[in-house]
């Protein structure tokens, strides 16, 4: 840990914050993808019937 200029506790907080932001972005993208898939499915069903 001597190679880092920041303290280990600060580095840990920064890494956790980065991970949490990444997870939130991924979750939001997954929700948008699911919503688009449902919309496409519904449109295809309504146009075929």
mmJSON file of the N, C-alpha and C atoms, coordinates in Angstrom:
{"data_MODEL":{"atom_site":{
"group_PDB":["ATOM","ATOM","ATOM","ATOM","ATOM","ATOM","ATOM","ATOM","ATOM","ATOM","ATOM","ATOM","ATOM","ATOM","ATOM","ATOM","ATOM","ATOM","ATOM","ATOM","ATOM","ATOM","ATOM","ATOM","ATOM","ATOM","ATOM","ATOM","ATOM","ATOM","ATOM","ATOM","ATOM","ATOM","ATOM","ATOM","ATOM","ATOM","ATOM","ATOM","ATOM","ATOM","ATOM","ATOM","ATOM","ATOM","ATOM","ATOM","ATOM","ATOM","ATOM","ATOM","ATOM","ATOM","ATOM","ATOM","ATOM","ATOM","ATOM","ATOM","ATOM","ATOM","ATOM","ATOM","ATOM","ATOM","ATOM","ATOM","ATOM","ATOM","ATOM","ATOM","ATOM","ATOM","ATOM","ATOM","ATOM","ATOM","ATOM","ATOM","ATOM","ATOM","ATOM","ATOM","ATOM","ATOM","ATOM","ATOM","ATOM","ATOM","ATOM","ATOM","ATOM","ATOM","ATOM","ATOM","ATOM","ATOM","ATOM","ATOM","ATOM","ATOM","ATOM","ATOM","ATOM","ATOM","ATOM","ATOM","ATOM","ATOM","ATOM","ATOM","ATOM","ATOM","ATOM","ATOM","ATOM","ATOM","ATOM","ATOM","ATOM","ATOM","ATOM","ATOM","ATOM","ATOM","ATOM","ATOM","ATOM","ATOM","ATOM","ATOM","ATOM","ATOM","ATOM","ATOM","ATOM","ATOM","ATOM","ATOM","ATOM","ATOM","ATOM","ATOM","ATOM","ATOM","ATOM"],
"id":[1,2,3,4,5,6,7,8,9,10,11,12,13,14,15,16,17,18,19,20,21,22,23,24,25,26,27,28,29,30,31,32,33,34,35,36,37,38,39,40,41,42,43,44,45,46,47,48,49,50,51,52,53,54,55,56,57,58,59,60,61,62,63,64,65,66,67,68,69,70,71,72,73,74,75,76,77,78,79,80,81,82,83,84,85,86,87,88,89,90,91,92,93,94,95,96,97,98,99,100,101,102,103,104,105,106,107,108,109,110,111,112,113,114,115,116,117,118,119,120,121,122,123,124,125,126,127,128,129,130,131,132,133,134,135,136,137,138,139,140,141,142,143,144,145,146,147],
"type_symbol":["N","C","C","N","C","C","N","C","C","N","C","C","N","C","C","N","C","C","N","C","C","N","C","C","N","C","C","N","C","C","N","C","C","N","C","C","N","C","C","N","C","C","N","C","C","N","C","C","N","C","C","N","C","C","N","C","C","N","C","C","N","C","C","N","C","C","N","C","C","N","C","C","N","C","C","N","C","C","N","C","C","N","C","C","N","C","C","N","C","C","N","C","C","N","C","C","N","C","C","N","C","C","N","C","C","N","C","C","N","C","C","N","C","C","N","C","C","N","C","C","N","C","C","N","C","C","N","C","C","N","C","C","N","C","C","N","C","C","N","C","C","N","C","C","N","C","C"],
"label_atom_id":["N","CA","C","N","CA","C","N","CA","C","N","CA","C","N","CA","C","N","CA","C","N","CA","C","N","CA","C","N","CA","C","N","CA","C","N","CA","C","N","CA","C","N","CA","C","N","CA","C","N","CA","C","N","CA","C","N","CA","C","N","CA","C","N","CA","C","N","CA","C","N","CA","C","N","CA","C","N","CA","C","N","CA","C","N","CA","C","N","CA","C","N","CA","C","N","CA","C","N","CA","C","N","CA","C","N","CA","C","N","CA","C","N","CA","C","N","CA","C","N","CA","C","N","CA","C","N","CA","C","N","CA","C","N","CA","C","N","CA","C","N","CA","C","N","CA","C","N","CA","C","N","CA","C","N","CA","C","N","CA","C","N","CA","C","N","CA","C","N","CA","C"],
"label_alt_id":[null,null,null,null,null,null,null,null,null,null,null,null,null,null,null,null,null,null,null,null,null,null,null,null,null,null,null,null,null,null,null,null,null,null,null,null,null,null,null,null,null,null,null,null,null,null,null,null,null,null,null,null,null,null,null,null,null,null,null,null,null,null,null,null,null,null,null,null,null,null,null,null,null,null,null,null,null,null,null,null,null,null,null,null,null,null,null,null,null,null,null,null,null,null,null,null,null,null,null,null,null,null,null,null,null,null,null,null,null,null,null,null,null,null,null,null,null,null,null,null,null,null,null,null,null,null,null,null,null,null,null,null,null,null,null,null,null,null,null,null,null,null,null,null,null,null,null],
"label_comp_id":["UNK","UNK","UNK","UNK","UNK","UNK","UNK","UNK","UNK","UNK","UNK","UNK","UNK","UNK","UNK","UNK","UNK","UNK","UNK","UNK","UNK","UNK","UNK","UNK","UNK","UNK","UNK","UNK","UNK","UNK","UNK","UNK","UNK","UNK","UNK","UNK","UNK","UNK","UNK","UNK","UNK","UNK","UNK","UNK","UNK","UNK","UNK","UNK","UNK","UNK","UNK","UNK","UNK","UNK","UNK","UNK","UNK","UNK","UNK","UNK","UNK","UNK","UNK","UNK","UNK","UNK","UNK","UNK","UNK","UNK","UNK","UNK","UNK","UNK","UNK","UNK","UNK","UNK","UNK","UNK","UNK","UNK","UNK","UNK","UNK","UNK","UNK","UNK","UNK","UNK","UNK","UNK","UNK","UNK","UNK","UNK","UNK","UNK","UNK","UNK","UNK","UNK","UNK","UNK","UNK","UNK","UNK","UNK","UNK","UNK","UNK","UNK","UNK","UNK","UNK","UNK","UNK","UNK","UNK","UNK","UNK","UNK","UNK","UNK","UNK","UNK","UNK","UNK","UNK","UNK","UNK","UNK","UNK","UNK","UNK","UNK","UNK","UNK","UNK","UNK","UNK","UNK","UNK","UNK","UNK","UNK","UNK"],
"label_asym_id":["A","A","A","A","A","A","A","A","A","A","A","A","A","A","A","A","A","A","A","A","A","A","A","A","A","A","A","A","A","A","A","A","A","A","A","A","A","A","A","A","A","A","A","A","A","A","A","A","A","A","A","A","A","A","A","A","A","A","A","A","A","A","A","A","A","A","A","A","A","A","A","A","A","A","A","A","A","A","A","A","A","A","A","A","A","A","A","A","A","A","A","A","A","A","A","A","A","A","A","A","A","A","A","A","A","A","A","A","A","A","A","A","A","A","A","A","A","A","A","A","A","A","A","A","A","A","A","A","A","A","A","A","A","A","A","A","A","A","A","A","A","A","A","A","A","A","A"],
"label_entity_id":["1","1","1","1","1","1","1","1","1","1","1","1","1","1","1","1","1","1","1","1","1","1","1","1","1","1","1","1","1","1","1","1","1","1","1","1","1","1","1","1","1","1","1","1","1","1","1","1","1","1","1","1","1","1","1","1","1","1","1","1","1","1","1","1","1","1","1","1","1","1","1","1","1","1","1","1","1","1","1","1","1","1","1","1","1","1","1","1","1","1","1","1","1","1","1","1","1","1","1","1","1","1","1","1","1","1","1","1","1","1","1","1","1","1","1","1","1","1","1","1","1","1","1","1","1","1","1","1","1","1","1","1","1","1","1","1","1","1","1","1","1","1","1","1","1","1","1"],
"label_seq_id":[1,1,1,2,2,2,3,3,3,4,4,4,5,5,5,6,6,6,7,7,7,8,8,8,9,9,9,10,10,10,11,11,11,12,12,12,13,13,13,14,14,14,15,15,15,16,16,16,17,17,17,18,18,18,19,19,19,20,20,20,21,21,21,22,22,22,23,23,23,24,24,24,25,25,25,26,26,26,27,27,27,28,28,28,29,29,29,30,30,30,31,31,31,32,32,32,33,33,33,34,34,34,35,35,35,36,36,36,37,37,37,38,38,38,39,39,39,40,40,40,41,41,41,42,42,42,43,43,43,44,44,44,45,45,45,46,46,46,47,47,47,48,48,48,49,49,49],
"pdbx_PDB_ins_code":[null,null,null,null,null,null,null,null,null,null,null,null,null,null,null,null,null,null,null,null,null,null,null,null,null,null,null,null,null,null,null,null,null,null,null,null,null,null,null,null,null,null,null,null,null,null,null,null,null,null,null,null,null,null,null,null,null,null,null,null,null,null,null,null,null,null,null,null,null,null,null,null,null,null,null,null,null,null,null,null,null,null,null,null,null,null,null,null,null,null,null,null,null,null,null,null,null,null,null,null,null,null,null,null,null,null,null,null,null,null,null,null,null,null,null,null,null,null,null,null,null,null,null,null,null,null,null,null,null,null,null,null,null,null,null,null,null,null,null,null,null,null,null,null,null,null,null],
"Cartn_x":[0.819,0.0,0.862,2.157,3.021,3.104,2.72,2.811,1.743,0.641,-0.441,-0.2,-0.599,-0.425,-1.536,-2.68,-3.805,-3.803,-4.485,-4.583,-5.459,-5.281,-6.028,-7.528,-7.91,-9.343,-9.967,-9.258,-9.776,-9.844,-8.826,-8.808,-9.974,-10.233,-11.353,-12.681,-12.866,-14.109,-14.268,-13.188,-13.259,-13.593,-12.995,-13.275,-14.717,-15.216,-16.602,-17.568,-17.283,-18.137,-18.149,-16.989,-16.885,-17.676,-17.545,-18.284,-19.784,-20.228,-21.652,-22.209,-21.44,-21.88,-21.971,-21.014,-21.023,-22.244,-22.53,-23.682,-24.982,-25.082,-26.293,-26.481,-25.398,-25.494,-25.936,-25.371,-25.722,-27.185,-27.631,-29.018,-29.978,-29.66,-30.515,-30.58,-29.449,-29.432,-30.25,-30.167,-30.942,-32.437,-32.837,-34.247,-34.75,-33.926,-34.319,-34.416,-33.488,-33.508,-34.754,-35.068,-36.266,-37.523,-37.611,-38.775,-38.894,-37.783,-37.798,-38.221,-37.751,-38.127,-39.624,-40.172,-41.614,-42.401,-41.952,-42.644,-42.608,-41.464,-41.339,-42.238,-42.236,-43.087,-44.555,-44.974,-46.371,-46.74,-45.851,-46.132,-46.228,-45.32,-45.361,-46.647,-47.066,-48.289,-49.514,-49.543,-50.708,-50.78,-49.642,-49.629,-49.883,-49.59,-49.805,-51.246,-51.928,-53.274,-54.361],
"Cartn_y":[-1.194,0.0,1.257,1.105,2.283,2.967,2.246,2.81,3.865,3.833,4.777,6.05,7.179,8.462,8.732,8.064,8.26,7.181,7.487,6.5,5.333,4.209,3.011,3.206,3.906,4.105,4.997,6.027,6.911,6.164,5.397,4.615,3.617,2.997,2.071,2.755,3.943,4.695,5.068,5.491,5.865,4.66,3.528,2.321,1.863,1.946,1.556,2.493,3.778,4.748,4.485,4.178,3.874,2.616,1.585,0.335,0.561,1.326,1.585,2.371,3.333,4.106,3.206,2.307,1.375,0.462,-0.051,-0.935,-0.196,1.057,1.839,2.072,2.362,2.551,1.265,0.146,-1.142,-1.474,-1.252,-1.546,-0.682,0.58,1.483,1.036,0.625,0.139,-1.129,-2.024,-3.262,-2.964,-2.005,-1.642,-1.067,-0.219,0.334,-0.755,-1.699,-2.803,-3.665,-3.99,-4.79,-4.062,-2.762,-1.983,-1.971,-1.846,-1.855,-3.219,-4.29,-5.634,-5.868,-5.406,-5.553,-4.755,-3.547,-2.695,-3.334,-3.852,-4.513,-5.735,-6.525,-7.718,-7.334,-6.303,-5.879,-5.327,-4.559,-4.015,-5.114,-6.089,-7.2,-8.006,-8.203,-8.958,-8.205,-6.895,-6.121,-6.01,-6.01,-5.886,-7.223,-8.313,-9.627,-10.102,-9.592,-10.104,-9.282],
"Cartn_z":[0.0,0.0,0.0,0.148,0.173,-1.183,-2.257,-3.593,-3.848,-3.106,-3.321,-2.525,-3.111,-2.432,-1.429,-1.604,-0.697,0.376,1.463,2.539,2.088,2.712,2.346,2.557,3.617,3.873,2.808,2.386,1.33,0.004,-0.288,-1.517,-1.523,-0.387,-0.275,-0.523,0.033,-0.185,-1.653,-2.289,-3.706,-4.586,-4.285,-5.059,-4.867,-3.634,-3.362,-4.079,-4.061,-4.741,-6.249,-6.796,-8.219,-8.562,-7.741,-7.954,-7.882,-6.891,-6.728,-7.913,-8.42,-9.588,-10.814,-10.973,-12.104,-12.03,-10.837,-10.664,-10.965,-10.55,-10.803,-12.301,-13.012,-14.462,-15.154,-14.752,-15.348,-15.069,-13.851,-13.492,-14.306,-14.491,-15.262,-16.723,-17.279,-18.66,-18.811,-17.833,-17.875,-17.821,-17.018,-16.922,-18.245,-18.878,-20.176,-21.236,-21.21,-22.164,-21.979,-20.74,-20.467,-20.926,-20.664,-21.079,-22.6,-23.305,-24.763,-25.28,-24.656,-25.089,-24.909,-23.81,-23.562,-24.597,-24.872,-25.852,-27.238,-27.629,-28.93,-28.991,-27.936,-27.886,-28.037,-27.305,-27.357,-28.727,-29.34,-30.67,-31.7,-31.628,-32.58,-32.418,-31.181,-30.911,-31.438,-31.223,-31.659,-33.186,-33.851,-35.309,-35.999,-35.324,-35.947,-35.796,-34.789,-34.496,-35.003],
"occupancy":[1.0,1.0,1.0,1.0,1.0,1.0,1.0,1.0,1.0,1.0,1.0,1.0,1.0,1.0,1.0,1.0,1.0,1.0,1.0,1.0,1.0,1.0,1.0,1.0,1.0,1.0,1.0,1.0,1.0,1.0,1.0,1.0,1.0,1.0,1.0,1.0,1.0,1.0,1.0,1.0,1.0,1.0,1.0,1.0,1.0,1.0,1.0,1.0,1.0,1.0,1.0,1.0,1.0,1.0,1.0,1.0,1.0,1.0,1.0,1.0,1.0,1.0,1.0,1.0,1.0,1.0,1.0,1.0,1.0,1.0,1.0,1.0,1.0,1.0,1.0,1.0,1.0,1.0,1.0,1.0,1.0,1.0,1.0,1.0,1.0,1.0,1.0,1.0,1.0,1.0,1.0,1.0,1.0,1.0,1.0,1.0,1.0,1.0,1.0,1.0,1.0,1.0,1.0,1.0,1.0,1.0,1.0,1.0,1.0,1.0,1.0,1.0,1.0,1.0,1.0,1.0,1.0,1.0,1.0,1.0,1.0,1.0,1.0,1.0,1.0,1.0,1.0,1.0,1.0,1.0,1.0,1.0,1.0,1.0,1.0,1.0,1.0,1.0,1.0,1.0,1.0,1.0,1.0,1.0,1.0,1.0,1.0],
"B_iso_or_equiv":[0.0,0.0,0.0,0.0,0.0,0.0,0.0,0.0,0.0,0.0,0.0,0.0,0.0,0.0,0.0,0.0,0.0,0.0,0.0,0.0,0.0,0.0,0.0,0.0,0.0,0.0,0.0,0.0,0.0,0.0,0.0,0.0,0.0,0.0,0.0,0.0,0.0,0.0,0.0,0.0,0.0,0.0,0.0,0.0,0.0,0.0,0.0,0.0,0.0,0.0,0.0,0.0,0.0,0.0,0.0,0.0,0.0,0.0,0.0,0.0,0.0,0.0,0.0,0.0,0.0,0.0,0.0,0.0,0.0,0.0,0.0,0.0,0.0,0.0,0.0,0.0,0.0,0.0,0.0,0.0,0.0,0.0,0.0,0.0,0.0,0.0,0.0,0.0,0.0,0.0,0.0,0.0,0.0,0.0,0.0,0.0,0.0,0.0,0.0,0.0,0.0,0.0,0.0,0.0,0.0,0.0,0.0,0.0,0.0,0.0,0.0,0.0,0.0,0.0,0.0,0.0,0.0,0.0,0.0,0.0,0.0,0.0,0.0,0.0,0.0,0.0,0.0,0.0,0.0,0.0,0.0,0.0,0.0,0.0,0.0,0.0,0.0,0.0,0.0,0.0,0.0,0.0,0.0,0.0,0.0,0.0,0.0],
"pdbx_formal_charge":[null,null,null,null,null,null,null,null,null,null,null,null,null,null,null,null,null,null,null,null,null,null,null,null,null,null,null,null,null,null,null,null,null,null,null,null,null,null,null,null,null,null,null,null,null,null,null,null,null,null,null,null,null,null,null,null,null,null,null,null,null,null,null,null,null,null,null,null,null,null,null,null,null,null,null,null,null,null,null,null,null,null,null,null,null,null,null,null,null,null,null,null,null,null,null,null,null,null,null,null,null,null,null,null,null,null,null,null,null,null,null,null,null,null,null,null,null,null,null,null,null,null,null,null,null,null,null,null,null,null,null,null,null,null,null,null,null,null,null,null,null,null,null,null,null,null,null],
"auth_seq_id":[1,1,1,2,2,2,3,3,3,4,4,4,5,5,5,6,6,6,7,7,7,8,8,8,9,9,9,10,10,10,11,11,11,12,12,12,13,13,13,14,14,14,15,15,15,16,16,16,17,17,17,18,18,18,19,19,19,20,20,20,21,21,21,22,22,22,23,23,23,24,24,24,25,25,25,26,26,26,27,27,27,28,28,28,29,29,29,30,30,30,31,31,31,32,32,32,33,33,33,34,34,34,35,35,35,36,36,36,37,37,37,38,38,38,39,39,39,40,40,40,41,41,41,42,42,42,43,43,43,44,44,44,45,45,45,46,46,46,47,47,47,48,48,48,49,49,49],
"auth_comp_id":["UNK","UNK","UNK","UNK","UNK","UNK","UNK","UNK","UNK","UNK","UNK","UNK","UNK","UNK","UNK","UNK","UNK","UNK","UNK","UNK","UNK","UNK","UNK","UNK","UNK","UNK","UNK","UNK","UNK","UNK","UNK","UNK","UNK","UNK","UNK","UNK","UNK","UNK","UNK","UNK","UNK","UNK","UNK","UNK","UNK","UNK","UNK","UNK","UNK","UNK","UNK","UNK","UNK","UNK","UNK","UNK","UNK","UNK","UNK","UNK","UNK","UNK","UNK","UNK","UNK","UNK","UNK","UNK","UNK","UNK","UNK","UNK","UNK","UNK","UNK","UNK","UNK","UNK","UNK","UNK","UNK","UNK","UNK","UNK","UNK","UNK","UNK","UNK","UNK","UNK","UNK","UNK","UNK","UNK","UNK","UNK","UNK","UNK","UNK","UNK","UNK","UNK","UNK","UNK","UNK","UNK","UNK","UNK","UNK","UNK","UNK","UNK","UNK","UNK","UNK","UNK","UNK","UNK","UNK","UNK","UNK","UNK","UNK","UNK","UNK","UNK","UNK","UNK","UNK","UNK","UNK","UNK","UNK","UNK","UNK","UNK","UNK","UNK","UNK","UNK","UNK","UNK","UNK","UNK","UNK","UNK","UNK"],
"auth_asym_id":["A","A","A","A","A","A","A","A","A","A","A","A","A","A","A","A","A","A","A","A","A","A","A","A","A","A","A","A","A","A","A","A","A","A","A","A","A","A","A","A","A","A","A","A","A","A","A","A","A","A","A","A","A","A","A","A","A","A","A","A","A","A","A","A","A","A","A","A","A","A","A","A","A","A","A","A","A","A","A","A","A","A","A","A","A","A","A","A","A","A","A","A","A","A","A","A","A","A","A","A","A","A","A","A","A","A","A","A","A","A","A","A","A","A","A","A","A","A","A","A","A","A","A","A","A","A","A","A","A","A","A","A","A","A","A","A","A","A","A","A","A","A","A","A","A","A","A"],
"auth_atom_id":["N","CA","C","N","CA","C","N","CA","C","N","CA","C","N","CA","C","N","CA","C","N","CA","C","N","CA","C","N","CA","C","N","CA","C","N","CA","C","N","CA","C","N","CA","C","N","CA","C","N","CA","C","N","CA","C","N","CA","C","N","CA","C","N","CA","C","N","CA","C","N","CA","C","N","CA","C","N","CA","C","N","CA","C","N","CA","C","N","CA","C","N","CA","C","N","CA","C","N","CA","C","N","CA","C","N","CA","C","N","CA","C","N","CA","C","N","CA","C","N","CA","C","N","CA","C","N","CA","C","N","CA","C","N","CA","C","N","CA","C","N","CA","C","N","CA","C","N","CA","C","N","CA","C","N","CA","C","N","CA","C","N","CA","C","N","CA","C","N","CA","C"],
"pdbx_PDB_model_num":[1,1,1,1,1,1,1,1,1,1,1,1,1,1,1,1,1,1,1,1,1,1,1,1,1,1,1,1,1,1,1,1,1,1,1,1,1,1,1,1,1,1,1,1,1,1,1,1,1,1,1,1,1,1,1,1,1,1,1,1,1,1,1,1,1,1,1,1,1,1,1,1,1,1,1,1,1,1,1,1,1,1,1,1,1,1,1,1,1,1,1,1,1,1,1,1,1,1,1,1,1,1,1,1,1,1,1,1,1,1,1,1,1,1,1,1,1,1,1,1,1,1,1,1,1,1,1,1,1,1,1,1,1,1,1,1,1,1,1,1,1,1,1,1,1,1,1]
}}}
